[in-house]
Amino acid sequence: MTVLPYEEALAAYDPVLGLEVHVELNTTSKMFCGCSTAFGAEPNTQVCAVCLGLPGSLPVVNAKAVESAIRIGLALNCTIAEWCRFSRKNYFYPDMPKNYQISQYDEPIAYDGWTDVVLDGESYRIGIERAHMEEDTGKSLHVGGATGRIHGADYSLLDYNRSGVPLIEIVTKPIEGTGAKAPEVARAYVAMLRDLLRALGVSDVRMEQGSLRCDANVSLRPIGTSTLGTRTETKNVNSLRSVERALRYEITRQAAVLAGGGRVIQETRHWHEDSGITTAGRSKETAEDYRYFPEPDLVPIAPSREWVEQLRATLPEPPAAKLQRVSAEWGFSELEMRDVVSAGAVNAIEATVAAGASPQSARKWWLTEVARRANEAGVDLEDVGISPQQVAEVQALVENRTINDKLARQVFEGVIAGEGSPAEVVAARRLAIVSDEVALAAAVNEAISANPDIVDKIKSGKVQAAGALIGSVMKQMRGQADAARVRELILEKIG
Ligand SMILES: [Zn+2]
């Protein structure tokens, strides 16, 4: 596939984004029946007549899901409909046994909102077109074939446990004027949304488990023009990093098509994490293809204004306001804060500080040890496998001198490898610093007698030469000594 270098693409074309985010709500039961929504159960054990689409079954709306939808709408500064209905979106797919999905079409529960996203110290206002309720489909597993996709598969298995899980789809208005930063703004928006949804407590927002999924639309238009170009939609991008990468790729691909005099085809595309490219999926349906009509089995939803106001009072702090607050509380420089935001570490640091660590130590561990491993594994920070509480626990072990910074790295490694809590890893790997003064003194004496030249230097006033002796002692102690105490002992003996 031909692509144009990114800078060249951006010199000629102006990208316009549109982001559709699907959020699975964390209600205990499904959208229209009482089946459990718990993730990871045996296939087809959480199903009933309603979510299997058996004839004669009737849906009933989950009130908690409506409440979550309204709270999401309010948090995104949307208008909450006084009256709205569900619609049937008609299409056939094996993972949807009713042959239609209950969704909302022209009457979303929340519409016309906005939210602010901060990137590199700059604020971008993102318009929210709508947030509507719908049900999730089941899951197909295509067996055989190299790609896990239906093409080339020998057969497919279906699991309807997910069928009917409540979803909220949040759709942005066209996002313009972000220029070369478009992919990063998209990533920052999804990250902000994830944080907001988590703060609302309405979803567990695990991108790798599919409870937060992003469809990324992008179109290009020649710089200086205002008509929107033809867009493509890259489906189900399942990490923040992939949102940015997929859009960056799609911009360079579309630019090459346009620069070569071709036309971009309106279609859905698939993102391939391994090769870093998108490939064509089906050509995009239009709304008419789905023959939407109002769902006759459900009554309209008419949330009272009193209820809406009660729910408004339960909203968490808006993300942009929160950023301002924590940056003041933590006393980070603007540059430090920028790094924290771009690493997506705000909530992790907040939780680590709440668990007892200082802001600077929390920042240090999340942006070095954890971030490095997240990069290596190609996952987001919270999916690395260490919790804020555990990071705080590592820091506490450093502060009470059970371990030092260097040993802490091995503790991170152990916790992430699933060897247990930080204290358990320290015990199992025998990482605790030796506080046995007799053993320390012996190591110090040995280092001193083995390095008379260095001792002379220290005696003649070059105290910084002690570093070599400390290194020698640390080596004898296999790194498991408190360097500050070793230094004290050395200077005591020599001085
Ligand atoms: Zn059911």
Residues whose N, C-alpha, C, O or C-beta is under 5 A from the ligand:
A	BS01	ZN	C33 G34 C35 Q46 V47 C48 V50 C51
